[in-house]
Structures are given as C-alpha cells and as structure tokens.
Amino acid sequence: MDRTERFYKIEHLIRTRGCVSFADLIEALEVSPATLKRDLAYLRERLDAPIEYDAGANGYRFGQQWRGGKHELPGVWFNEAELHALLTMQQMLAGLDEQGVVGRHLQPMFDKITGMLGVDQGEAQELRRRVKLIGTARRRIASDSFETVGSAVVKRKRLAIRYRKKTGAGEVSERELSPQRLVHHRHAWYLDAFCHQSEGLRRFALDGIEAATMLDVPAQALALDVLEAELDRGYGIFAGGTPREAELLFSPEAAAWVSREEWHPAQRSEFLPDGRWRLQLPYVDDTELLMDLLRHAGQVEVVAPAALREAFAARLRQAAKSLDVGQA
C-alpha cells in the first residue's frame, strides 16, 4: 500500500467508523507507529484534514468542521507514478499557456497534487525543472481575450469580436461567432467558429482578436464530425477550399527521420526500393506546406501537383537569388 493509498484508507476508516484507535489504524494499514504518525500529521498540516484525537474515546475522529461537510480529499486516486506524470503535465501546460490564464486557475489543483506526493514546494519545483519546453516564434495574445474566448467555448455562448486579418491590408471587422473549439498549432492559438456574418465555418487567429465579449446568447452547435470534415481536411492550419493531394519524395538520408513524422492523419506513405520515402497527403493552401518543404531543401522532390512543384522551385530560386545578392 503506497502513501497516497494510506491517506484514503485512513480517511475511509474514520469516516465509516466515526472513531478509530491508533492500534486499529496500524493493523489496517500494516505500517509502523512512526509512519502512521507522519501520515496523520501530513493529512492535518498539508491536506487540511480535520482529524482530531479524542482522549475519551481513545481514537481519532473528524472534528466539528468536518461535521459541517467542508472537507474532502481529492476525489481521484493517483499513485506516485501518476502524480509525477501530472507534475510533468503541469510543466508542459506552462509551455502552452503563454498568458498564464489556464495555469492561474489550475494552480490550486497542482498545489494539492504536490501535497499528495509528499514533497515541499522547493522539491516540486526541482521536479518540474527536469522537463524543459523550448518554444520559438510564439505569438502572444491578450490574456483577457483568451479567457473570454475559452469561457465562451466551454459555456457554448456566442462571441462578439473585433478582428484584424493577417492578410492584405490587415483590415478590421466586427464579427459575431458561435465558438466551437480552440486549436493550438505551432505556438499559436486559433478559434474554430461559425461566423454569422459569412454564414460559414472559419478559423480565427487569437492574436488577431483585438476585443472579445461573451454574449448571453446560445452558440449555434455543430457536430465535431462536421467541424473536422470542413477544417481538418488539409495540411497545417489553413482551412477552406478544395483539398489537393501532394506527392513528395524524400532522399534516403532524410527518409530515416521524416518517415517517423505524421504530416497529416490521412497521409499515405511507403519506402521505395532505392531507400527513398514517398509521402502523399492532402493540402488546401500551400503556404505552410511550402515552409516545411524548405526545411528539407535538397532532400525532397515535389512530384505533384505541378502547381506545388513550381511554387517550391520559385521559393528555392528566390532563396538562391537572395544569397547571391548578399555575396555581392
């Protein structure tokens, strides 16, 4: 029986029996008197359990504040390995939560997890430092907008937003949206929503939302299958339009690594006899796909379609030209 299990066992015995002697607790838990004393002290001091010793009854019971129904240990049972995993998850979450909004609300829960693990804050911080997330090119957004949008998604309420486009002249428009889901992609947050102005599903970059107000109007609900079919058809974050299929050939040197990556859930791939790796995947807009292909310049060939092949060649020519200019 591990430490966390003992905590719940002690609480269960006192809750069901009303008063339990020290000897009965030792027998039920199969621990030493010193271990039981440490467990009782930890429950009182770190987990706020209202356990009191009743000298008259020669046993431990819950005090008056529990009889008022105010105390509960965490309702989910975690072993030590799971608690370590949760602390790791906290660090990973911090890497995504640039605004600190989610972390601020979840910190009390993680404080309890630290308490259940039996370490102090310094030890917990040392554990979290063993997981490091390195992020680059993060796009920061206003925390109040993030919180408003997140609440609207969860509460299924409509949003009124002021949105600045990322393309063209960056014009600003007023929109009323029925939010469907939040998407995190490459250090940036997006909102998938039904736009009542354009009467269709759209994807909005959260850092383009200059103001957001949650309306007291129910959001128009769409099935997730509809959402995925409309917005997840192509490669990357770009959505809308008719999907096309790209066929790519990676050199044997690149294939050893790229073949382990998932570029799209609907991709098809195979190794060729000469060691090259053929990848076929759907895409709607070539912007993000071209950016990733440039990372493999010299080790990937765009076989089809012809338009993507030419666009990739043009990017390579432009890059080579800029190098020539720099040398001049």
C-alpha positions as CSV (number, residue, x, y, z in Angstrom):
1,M,0.0,0.0,0.0
2,D,1.6,3.3,-1.1
3,R,1.4,6.6,0.7
4,T,-1.5,8.0,-1.2
5,E,-3.5,4.8,-0.8
6,R,-2.9,5.0,3.0
7,F,-4.2,8.6,3.1
8,Y,-7.5,7.4,1.6
9,K,-7.6,4.4,3.8
10,I,-7.2,6.5,6.9
11,E,-10.0,8.8,5.8
12,H,-12.3,5.9,4.9
13,L,-11.8,4.2,8.3
14,I,-12.5,7.4,10.3
15,R,-15.4,8.4,8.0
16,T,-17.1,5.0,8.3
17,R,-16.4,4.1,11.9
18,G,-16.5,7.6,13.4
19,C,-13.6,7.0,15.7
20,V,-10.6,4.7,15.2
21,S,-7.9,3.8,17.7
22,F,-4.2,4.1,16.9
23,A,-3.8,0.3,17.2
24,D,-6.6,-0.4,14.7
25,L,-5.1,2.0,12.2
26,I,-1.7,0.3,12.4
27,E,-3.3,-3.1,12.0
28,A,-5.4,-1.9,9.0
29,L,-2.5,-0.1,7.3
30,E,0.3,-2.5,8.2
31,V,2.8,0.2,8.9
32,S,5.0,1.2,11.8
33,P,3.8,3.7,14.5
34,A,6.3,6.3,13.3
35,T,4.9,6.0,9.7
36,L,1.3,6.4,10.9
37,K,2.2,9.4,13.0
38,R,3.8,11.0,9.9
39,D,0.7,10.2,7.8
40,L,-1.7,11.7,10.3
41,A,0.5,14.9,10.7
42,Y,0.6,15.2,6.9
43,L,-3.1,14.8,6.5
44,R,-3.7,17.6,9.0
45,E,-1.0,20.0,8.1
46,R,-0.7,19.7,4.3
47,L,-4.1,18.4,3.2
48,D,-6.2,20.2,5.8
49,A,-7.9,17.1,7.1
50,P,-9.7,17.9,10.3
51,I,-8.5,14.8,12.2
52,E,-8.5,15.1,16.0
53,Y,-7.5,12.8,18.8
54,D,-10.4,12.1,21.2
55,A,-8.8,11.2,24.5
56,G,-12.2,10.0,26.0
57,A,-12.7,7.5,23.1
58,N,-9.0,6.8,22.8
59,G,-9.1,7.2,19.0
60,Y,-9.1,9.6,16.0
61,R,-12.2,11.2,14.6
62,F,-13.1,14.1,12.4
63,G,-13.6,17.4,14.1
64,Q,-16.5,19.8,14.1
65,Q,-15.7,21.4,10.8
66,W,-16.0,18.1,9.0
67,R,-19.4,17.5,10.5
68,G,-20.3,20.7,8.7
69,G,-19.4,18.9,5.4
70,K,-16.5,21.1,4.4
71,H,-13.7,18.6,4.0
72,E,-12.9,16.2,1.1
73,L,-9.6,14.7,-0.1
74,P,-9.1,14.9,-3.8
75,G,-11.7,12.7,-5.4
76,V,-9.3,11.0,-7.9
77,W,-6.9,8.4,-6.7
78,F,-3.3,8.7,-8.0
79,N,-0.3,6.6,-7.3
80,E,3.2,8.0,-7.1
81,A,4.0,7.5,-10.8
82,E,0.8,9.2,-11.9
83,L,1.5,12.1,-9.6
84,H,4.9,12.5,-11.2
85,A,3.2,12.4,-14.6
86,L,0.8,15.1,-13.6
87,L,3.6,17.4,-12.4
88,T,5.3,16.8,-15.8
89,M,2.0,17.7,-17.5
90,Q,1.9,20.9,-15.5
91,Q,5.3,21.9,-17.0
92,M,4.1,21.0,-20.5
93,L,0.9,23.0,-19.9
94,A,3.0,26.0,-18.8
95,G,4.8,25.8,-22.2
96,L,1.5,26.3,-24.0
97,D,-0.1,28.7,-21.6
98,E,1.8,31.9,-22.6
99,Q,-0.8,34.1,-21.0
100,G,-0.8,32.2,-17.7
101,V,-4.6,32.1,-17.8
102,V,-5.0,28.3,-17.5
103,G,-2.2,27.9,-15.0
104,R,-3.7,30.6,-12.7
105,H,-6.9,28.6,-12.4
106,L,-5.3,25.2,-12.2
107,Q,-2.6,26.1,-9.7
108,P,-4.6,25.2,-6.6
109,M,-5.1,21.7,-8.0
110,F,-1.4,21.3,-8.7
111,D,-0.6,22.5,-5.2
112,K,-2.8,19.6,-3.9
113,I,-1.0,17.2,-6.2
114,T,2.3,18.4,-4.8
115,G,0.9,17.8,-1.3
116,M,-0.2,14.3,-2.1
117,L,3.2,13.5,-3.4
118,G,4.7,14.4,-0.1
119,V,7.3,17.0,-1.2
120,D,7.6,20.6,-0.4
121,Q,7.4,23.4,-3.0
122,G,11.2,23.5,-3.5
123,E,11.3,19.8,-4.3
124,A,8.3,20.1,-6.6
125,Q,9.9,23.0,-8.5
126,E,13.1,20.9,-8.9
127,L,11.0,18.1,-10.3
128,R,9.3,20.5,-12.8
129,R,12.7,21.8,-13.9
130,R,13.6,18.4,-15.2
131,V,11.1,18.9,-18.0
132,K,12.0,21.8,-20.3
133,L,10.0,23.0,-23.3
134,I,11.8,25.3,-25.8
135,G,9.4,27.4,-27.8
136,T,10.3,29.9,-30.5
137,A,8.2,32.5,-32.5
138,R,5.4,32.5,-30.0
139,R,2.5,34.8,-30.9
140,R,1.3,36.5,-27.8
141,I,-2.3,37.4,-27.2
142,A,-4.1,39.4,-24.6
143,S,-4.9,37.2,-21.6
144,D,-8.4,38.8,-21.2
145,S,-9.3,37.9,-24.7
146,F,-8.0,34.3,-24.3
147,E,-10.0,33.9,-21.1
148,T,-13.2,35.3,-22.7
149,V,-12.9,33.1,-25.8
150,G,-12.1,30.0,-23.7
151,S,-15.1,30.6,-21.4
152,A,-17.4,31.0,-24.5
153,V,-16.2,27.7,-25.9
154,V,-16.9,25.9,-22.7
155,K,-20.2,27.6,-21.9
156,R,-21.3,27.4,-25.6
157,K,-22.1,31.1,-25.8
158,R,-21.8,33.4,-28.7
159,L,-18.9,35.9,-29.0
160,A,-18.8,39.4,-30.4
161,I,-15.2,40.2,-31.6
162,R,-13.2,42.9,-33.3
163,Y,-10.8,41.0,-35.6
164,R,-7.8,42.2,-37.6
165,K,-7.0,40.0,-40.6
166,K,-3.4,38.7,-41.0
167,T,-3.6,39.0,-44.8
168,G,-3.9,42.0,-47.2
169,A,-4.1,45.4,-45.6
170,G,-5.0,43.9,-42.2
171,E,-8.5,45.4,-42.2
172,V,-10.6,45.2,-39.0
173,S,-14.1,43.8,-38.9
174,E,-16.8,43.2,-36.3
175,R,-18.0,39.6,-36.1
176,E,-20.5,37.6,-34.2
177,L,-19.3,34.0,-33.7
178,S,-20.6,30.7,-32.4
179,P,-17.3,29.3,-31.0
180,Q,-16.7,25.5,-31.5
181,R,-13.2,24.7,-30.3
182,L,-9.8,26.1,-29.5
183,V,-6.8,24.9,-31.5
184,H,-3.1,25.2,-30.6
185,H,-0.8,24.9,-33.6
186,R,2.9,25.8,-33.7
187,H,3.0,28.1,-30.7
188,A,-0.2,30.0,-31.7
189,W,-3.8,29.7,-30.7
190,Y,-6.8,29.6,-33.1
191,L,-10.6,29.6,-32.6
192,D,-12.7,27.5,-34.9
193,A,-16.1,29.1,-35.0
194,F,-19.3,29.5,-37.1
195,C,-19.3,33.1,-38.4
196,H,-22.8,34.6,-38.5
197,Q,-21.7,37.3,-40.9
198,S,-20.2,35.0,-43.6
199,E,-22.6,32.1,-42.6
200,G,-19.8,29.5,-42.6
201,L,-17.1,27.9,-40.5
202,R,-14.0,30.0,-40.2
203,R,-10.7,29.7,-38.3
204,F,-9.5,32.9,-36.4
205,A,-6.1,33.5,-35.0
206,L,-6.5,34.6,-31.4
207,D,-3.7,37.2,-31.6
208,G,-5.8,38.9,-34.3
209,I,-8.7,39.3,-31.9
210,E,-8.4,42.9,-30.6
211,A,-11.6,42.7,-28.4
212,A,-13.9,39.9,-27.3
213,T,-17.3,40.0,-25.5
214,M,-19.2,36.9,-24.5
215,L,-22.9,37.3,-25.3
216,D,-25.8,35.9,-23.3
217,V,-26.9,34.0,-26.4
218,P,-26.5,30.3,-27.0
219,A,-23.9,29.4,-29.6
220,Q,-25.0,27.5,-32.7
221,A,-23.9,23.9,-32.1
222,L,-22.2,21.9,-34.8
223,A,-21.1,18.3,-34.6
224,L,-17.4,17.7,-34.3
225,D,-17.5,15.4,-37.3
226,V,-18.8,18.4,-39.4
227,L,-16.1,20.6,-37.9
228,E,-13.3,18.1,-38.7
229,A,-14.6,17.5,-42.2
230,E,-14.6,21.2,-43.0
231,L,-11.5,22.5,-41.3
232,D,-9.1,19.5,-40.9
233,R,-9.0,18.3,-44.5
234,G,-5.7,19.9,-45.5
235,Y,-2.2,20.2,-44.2
236,G,-1.5,22.6,-41.4
237,I,-3.7,25.3,-40.0
238,F,-5.1,26.6,-43.3
239,A,-8.7,25.6,-44.0
240,G,-11.4,26.2,-46.5
241,G,-11.4,25.3,-50.2
242,T,-11.0,22.1,-52.1
243,P,-8.2,19.7,-51.0
244,R,-5.5,18.7,-53.4
245,E,-3.0,15.9,-53.0
246,A,0.7,16.5,-52.8
247,E,3.2,13.7,-53.7
248,L,6.7,14.1,-52.2
249,L,9.8,12.1,-52.5
250,F,12.4,12.3,-49.7
251,S,16.0,11.2,-50.1
252,P,17.2,8.1,-48.2
253,E,19.1,10.3,-45.7
254,A,16.0,12.4,-44.9
255,A,13.7,9.4,-45.0
256,A,15.2,7.8,-41.9
257,W,13.8,10.7,-39.9
258,V,10.9,12.1,-41.8
259,S,9.2,8.7,-42.2
260,R,8.6,8.8,-38.4
261,E,6.6,12.0,-38.6
262,E,2.9,12.4,-39.1
263,W,2.3,15.3,-41.5
264,H,-1.5,14.6,-41.8
265,P,-3.8,11.9,-40.4
266,A,-4.9,11.0,-43.9
267,Q,-1.4,10.7,-45.3
268,R,-0.2,7.6,-47.3
269,S,3.4,6.7,-47.4
270,E,5.9,3.9,-48.5
271,F,9.6,3.2,-48.8
272,L,10.8,2.7,-52.4
273,P,13.4,0.1,-53.3
274,D,16.2,2.7,-53.5
275,G,15.5,3.9,-49.9
276,R,13.6,7.0,-50.8
277,W,10.3,7.7,-49.0
278,R,7.2,8.6,-50.8
279,L,4.6,10.7,-48.9
280,Q,1.2,11.6,-50.2
281,L,-1.0,14.0,-48.2
282,P,-3.9,16.4,-48.7
283,Y,-3.5,20.1,-48.5
284,V,-5.8,23.1,-49.2
285,D,-3.4,26.1,-49.1
286,D,0.3,25.6,-49.9
287,T,1.7,28.3,-47.6
288,E,2.5,26.1,-44.6
289,L,3.4,23.1,-46.7
290,L,6.0,25.1,-48.7
291,M,7.5,26.4,-45.4
292,D,8.0,22.8,-44.2
293,L,9.4,21.7,-47.6
294,L,12.0,24.4,-47.4
295,R,13.3,22.8,-44.3
296,H,14.2,19.8,-46.4
297,A,15.6,21.7,-49.4
298,G,17.9,19.5,-51.3
299,Q,16.5,16.3,-49.8
300,V,12.9,16.4,-51.1
301,E,11.4,16.4,-54.5
302,V,7.8,17.7,-55.2
303,V,6.4,15.2,-57.7
304,A,2.8,16.6,-57.9
305,P,0.8,18.6,-58.4
306,A,2.6,20.7,-60.9
307,A,1.5,24.0,-59.3
308,L,3.0,23.0,-56.0
309,R,6.2,21.8,-57.8
310,E,6.6,25.2,-59.5
311,A,5.8,27.2,-56.3
312,F,8.5,25.2,-54.4
313,A,11.0,25.8,-57.3
314,A,10.2,29.5,-57.2
315,R,10.9,29.6,-53.5
316,L,14.2,27.9,-54.0
317,R,15.2,30.3,-56.8
318,Q,14.3,33.3,-54.7
319,A,16.3,32.0,-51.8
320,A,19.3,31.3,-54.0
321,K,19.0,34.8,-55.5
322,S,19.0,36.4,-52.1
323,L,22.2,34.6,-51.3
324,D,23.8,35.9,-54.5
325,V,22.8,39.5,-53.6
326,G,24.3,39.1,-50.1
327,Q,27.6,37.9,-51.6
328,A,27.7,40.8,-54.0
